[in-house]
Amino acid sequence: METDLYQVWVYLSASPLLALTLTLAAYQLGFWIYRRAGFNPLLNPVLIAVVALVSVLVATGTDYATYFEGAQFVHFMLGPATVSLALPLYRQFQRVRQSALAIAVSLLAGSLTAVVSAVSIAWALGASEKTLISLAPKSVTAPVAMGISEQFGGLPSLTAVLVILTGIVGAALGPMVLNLIGVKDMAARGLAMGTASHGIGTARAFQVSELAGAFSGLAMGLNALATAILLPILWGWVF
């Protein structure tokens, strides 16, 4: 019986449709738990989906390359999903234009803080240079972060994991931290979430309000640009 089940799994795992189905099912499971828990930020659906998928892959001995052959369809949709953030941003264009200076200063401060704090703490704990490079762009959306990491000799796969962890932690704890320090303006909250925790934080911001989501999407895009420009300069000074 076990041999038969193993043979069935080998057959199914060869189909890209299986990985796609597992990915969507894992997220649906995560969102169902998230909703049943009253949208508790600590039960982020992305985190639950990642844990569920990793458990399945480890239990079945499936390597990441095989899984990604099917999951790449979801990966491809990240582009259109990111572009679609322009619509709510367009609706808030007047607010963005009025706050242009404050947005620029906040993004610059946030981008520098994300890089310097992460690298400084890791360096103090004795991390290797490759780890430091991989860690530096952890607050940037994954495709940009992986590109930056690879360019400077880091480990793109490690960067991808750190980016996801940063997004999950930011989405889970960000609203609570903002409440504790008394930030109530939705535009400011969204800007902070997008700068610190990219796409996952932006998804969380949209659950709160369209204004927060629009500013979070703006911050996510501009922070990627700022980090891509500033990080080489900072790295040249330090190393």
Backbone torsions as a table, in degrees:
resi	resn	phi	psi	omega
1	MET	NA	-45.9	179.7
2	GLU	-63.0	-37.3	178.3
3	THR	-64.3	-41.5	178.9
4	ASP	-62.8	-43.8	179.6
5	LEU	-64.2	-38.3	178.9
6	TYR	-64.8	-41.1	179.5
7	GLN	-65.1	-37.9	176.7
8	VAL	-63.6	-42.0	179.3
9	TRP	-64.0	-42.5	178.7
10	VAL	-59.0	-40.6	179.1
11	TYR	-65.8	-45.9	-177.9
12	LEU	-68.8	-37.7	-176.5
13	SER	-66.3	-18.0	178.2
14	ALA	-77.6	-11.0	-179.0
15	SER	-96.2	128.2	177.7
16	PRO	-60.0	-25.2	-178.0
17	LEU	-63.2	-31.2	-178.9
18	LEU	-64.3	-47.3	-179.6
19	ALA	-63.0	-40.0	178.1
20	LEU	-63.1	-44.9	179.9
21	THR	-63.4	-43.5	178.7
22	LEU	-61.4	-40.8	-179.4
23	THR	-63.0	-48.5	-179.3
24	LEU	-66.7	-39.6	179.7
25	ALA	-66.1	-39.4	179.9
26	ALA	-63.6	-41.7	179.1
27	TYR	-68.0	-40.4	177.8
28	GLN	-61.6	-39.6	175.7
29	LEU	-62.0	-46.4	179.6
30	GLY	-61.1	-42.3	-179.2
31	PHE	-69.6	-34.0	177.7
32	TRP	-63.9	-44.6	177.6
33	ILE	-64.4	-42.1	179.6
34	TYR	-59.5	-43.9	-179.4
35	ARG	-70.7	-41.4	179.3
36	ARG	-64.2	-26.4	179.8
37	ALA	-89.0	13.1	178.9
38	GLY	71.8	32.7	-179.5
39	PHE	57.4	41.6	175.6
40	ASN	-64.7	120.5	-176.1
41	PRO	-61.3	-21.8	179.4
42	LEU	-72.8	-19.4	178.0
43	LEU	-103.2	59.0	-178.7
44	ASN	-62.5	130.5	-177.2
45	PRO	-62.3	-31.8	177.7
46	VAL	-65.3	-42.4	178.8
47	LEU	-61.7	-45.6	-179.8
48	ILE	-63.3	-41.5	179.6
49	ALA	-63.7	-41.8	179.3
50	VAL	-62.7	-45.8	-179.9
51	VAL	-62.1	-42.9	-179.5
52	ALA	-64.6	-43.8	-179.1
53	LEU	-66.6	-44.6	179.1
54	VAL	-60.9	-40.6	179.2
55	SER	-60.9	-43.4	179.7
56	VAL	-65.9	-44.1	-178.3
57	LEU	-65.0	-41.3	179.4
58	VAL	-67.4	-44.0	-177.9
59	ALA	-64.4	-32.3	-177.9
60	THR	-98.2	-3.7	179.7
61	GLY	69.4	27.6	-178.6
62	THR	-88.2	128.3	179.6
63	ASP	-80.9	162.1	-174.6
64	TYR	-64.2	-37.7	-178.3
65	ALA	-60.4	-41.5	178.3
66	THR	-65.3	-44.0	178.8
67	TYR	-61.8	-41.9	-174.3
68	PHE	-68.7	-21.7	176.8
69	GLU	-57.1	-33.4	177.4
70	GLY	-94.2	-38.2	-177.0
71	ALA	-71.1	-12.9	-178.6
72	GLN	-63.0	-20.8	177.3
73	PHE	-66.8	-38.7	175.4
74	VAL	-68.3	-40.9	178.3
75	HIS	-58.7	-40.8	-179.7
76	PHE	-61.9	-35.1	-177.2
77	MET	-73.3	-8.8	176.5
78	LEU	-61.6	-35.3	179.6
79	GLY	-62.3	-58.5	177.5
80	PRO	-58.3	-36.4	179.7
81	ALA	-64.3	-39.9	179.0
82	THR	-67.1	-42.8	179.3
83	VAL	-62.7	-34.7	-178.9
84	SER	-65.1	-17.6	177.3
85	LEU	-65.1	-14.9	179.9
86	ALA	-66.1	-27.7	-177.2
87	LEU	-65.3	-55.4	176.5
88	PRO	-62.9	-30.1	178.0
89	LEU	-66.9	-38.6	177.8
90	TYR	-61.9	-37.7	179.8
91	ARG	-66.5	-23.9	-179.6
92	GLN	-106.2	19.7	-172.5
93	PHE	-60.3	-38.9	-179.6
94	GLN	-62.2	-41.7	178.7
95	ARG	-66.1	-39.1	179.4
96	VAL	-64.6	-44.4	-178.7
97	ARG	-64.0	-38.1	179.6
98	GLN	-68.3	-27.5	-175.8
99	SER	-108.4	21.7	-173.0
100	ALA	-55.9	-46.0	-177.9
101	LEU	-65.7	-46.2	-179.7
102	ALA	-62.4	-38.6	178.9
103	ILE	-64.3	-45.0	-178.6
104	ALA	-62.2	-45.4	-179.9
105	VAL	-65.3	-43.4	-179.5
106	SER	-63.0	-43.1	-179.9
107	LEU	-65.3	-42.0	178.9
108	LEU	-62.3	-46.4	179.6
109	ALA	-63.7	-43.5	-178.9
110	GLY	-65.9	-42.4	-179.8
111	SER	-63.5	-46.2	179.5
112	LEU	-64.8	-41.4	-179.6
113	THR	-63.6	-42.2	-179.2
114	ALA	-61.0	-43.3	-178.2
115	VAL	-72.8	-52.8	-173.5
116	VAL	-64.8	-43.4	-177.8
117	SER	-65.3	-45.3	-178.3
118	ALA	-64.4	-47.9	-177.9
119	VAL	-66.8	-40.1	-179.1
120	SER	-63.5	-45.1	-179.6
121	ILE	-65.1	-44.6	-179.8
122	ALA	-64.3	-39.7	178.7
123	TRP	-63.8	-41.7	179.4
124	ALA	-64.4	-28.1	179.5
125	LEU	-89.4	2.6	174.2
126	GLY	88.5	24.0	-179.9
127	ALA	-68.6	150.7	179.0
128	SER	-73.3	166.1	-179.6
129	GLU	-62.9	-38.2	178.9
130	LYS	-63.2	-39.0	178.3
131	THR	-66.6	-40.5	178.8
132	LEU	-61.8	-43.6	178.9
133	ILE	-63.8	-42.0	-179.1
134	SER	-66.3	-30.7	-176.8
135	LEU	-82.3	-31.0	-171.8
136	ALA	-53.3	-45.5	-177.8
137	PRO	-92.3	27.1	-171.8
138	LYS	-65.2	-16.8	179.6
139	SER	-96.3	8.1	-178.7
140	VAL	-101.9	152.0	178.3
141	THR	-56.6	144.8	-166.4
142	ALA	-51.5	-49.8	-177.0
143	PRO	-59.2	-41.4	179.4
144	VAL	-69.6	-44.1	-178.9
145	ALA	-60.9	-43.2	-179.7
146	MET	-66.1	-37.1	177.7
147	GLY	-65.1	-43.1	177.9
148	ILE	-63.3	-45.0	-179.0
149	SER	-60.7	-45.6	-179.0
150	GLU	-64.6	-38.9	-178.5
151	GLN	-62.4	-35.5	-176.4
152	PHE	-96.5	6.0	176.4
153	GLY	90.2	19.5	177.3
154	GLY	-85.1	-167.9	179.7
155	LEU	-110.6	101.2	-176.7
156	PRO	-55.5	-36.4	179.5
157	SER	-64.8	-40.6	176.8
158	LEU	-66.5	-40.4	177.8
159	THR	-59.5	-42.9	-180.0
160	ALA	-59.7	-42.8	178.8
161	VAL	-64.2	-43.5	-179.4
162	LEU	-65.8	-37.1	177.4
163	VAL	-62.4	-46.2	-179.2
164	ILE	-63.9	-44.6	178.9
165	LEU	-62.1	-41.0	178.7
166	THR	-62.2	-43.9	179.6
167	GLY	-63.1	-42.9	-179.2
168	ILE	-65.7	-46.2	179.6
169	VAL	-63.4	-42.3	179.7
170	GLY	-64.0	-42.1	179.4
171	ALA	-67.6	-35.1	-177.9
172	ALA	-77.1	-43.8	-173.3
173	LEU	-102.6	-19.6	-176.9
174	GLY	-53.9	-52.3	-179.8
175	PRO	-58.6	-38.2	-179.9
176	MET	-67.3	-40.6	178.1
177	VAL	-64.7	-42.6	179.0
178	LEU	-64.2	-36.2	176.0
179	ASN	-65.6	-41.4	-177.9
180	LEU	-64.0	-36.5	-178.5
181	ILE	-92.3	4.3	171.7
182	GLY	80.7	24.2	177.4
183	VAL	-84.6	112.5	-176.2
184	LYS	-111.2	-23.3	-179.3
185	ASP	-66.1	125.6	-175.1
186	MET	-65.5	-33.8	178.1
187	ALA	-65.3	-44.1	179.4
188	ALA	-66.1	-40.3	178.5
189	ARG	-63.6	-43.4	179.0
190	GLY	-64.6	-40.5	179.2
191	LEU	-61.5	-42.2	179.4
192	ALA	-65.8	-43.2	-178.7
193	MET	-64.6	-44.0	-179.1
194	GLY	-67.3	-37.3	-179.9
195	THR	-69.3	-41.1	-174.9
196	ALA	-85.2	-33.1	-170.4
197	SER	-137.2	28.3	169.6
198	HIS	38.9	-131.2	-171.2
199	GLY	-65.9	-39.5	-179.2
200	ILE	-67.3	-39.7	175.7
201	GLY	-66.2	-35.9	178.6
202	THR	-65.7	-41.3	176.9
203	ALA	-59.9	-40.8	177.9
204	ARG	-65.7	-39.7	179.9
205	ALA	-63.9	-38.5	178.6
206	PHE	-64.9	-27.4	177.9
207	GLN	-69.3	-22.6	-180.0
208	VAL	-86.4	-51.6	178.1
209	SER	-165.3	156.7	178.9
210	GLU	-66.8	-34.6	178.8
211	LEU	-62.0	-48.0	178.9
212	ALA	-62.4	-41.5	179.8
213	GLY	-64.5	-40.6	179.6
214	ALA	-63.0	-45.7	179.8
215	PHE	-70.4	-30.8	176.9
216	SER	-68.3	-41.6	176.9
217	GLY	-62.7	-40.4	176.7
218	LEU	-61.8	-46.1	-179.3
219	ALA	-63.5	-39.2	179.8
220	MET	-59.7	-46.9	-179.5
221	GLY	-67.9	-45.7	-177.8
222	LEU	-70.4	-32.4	177.9
223	ASN	-67.1	-36.3	176.2
224	ALA	-62.2	-42.9	179.0
225	LEU	-65.7	-45.8	-178.6
226	ALA	-62.9	-42.2	-179.5
227	THR	-66.7	-40.0	179.3
228	ALA	-62.9	-29.2	179.6
229	ILE	-87.6	-44.6	-173.2
230	LEU	-77.5	-35.8	-174.4
231	LEU	-61.4	-44.4	176.8
232	PRO	-59.9	-36.7	179.1
233	ILE	-66.2	-47.4	179.9
234	LEU	-63.2	-41.7	-177.5
235	TRP	-65.9	-36.3	177.2
236	GLY	-65.1	-36.8	178.3
237	TRP	-67.9	-41.9	-173.9
238	VAL	-79.1	-42.0	-175.7
239	PHE	-114.6	NA	NA
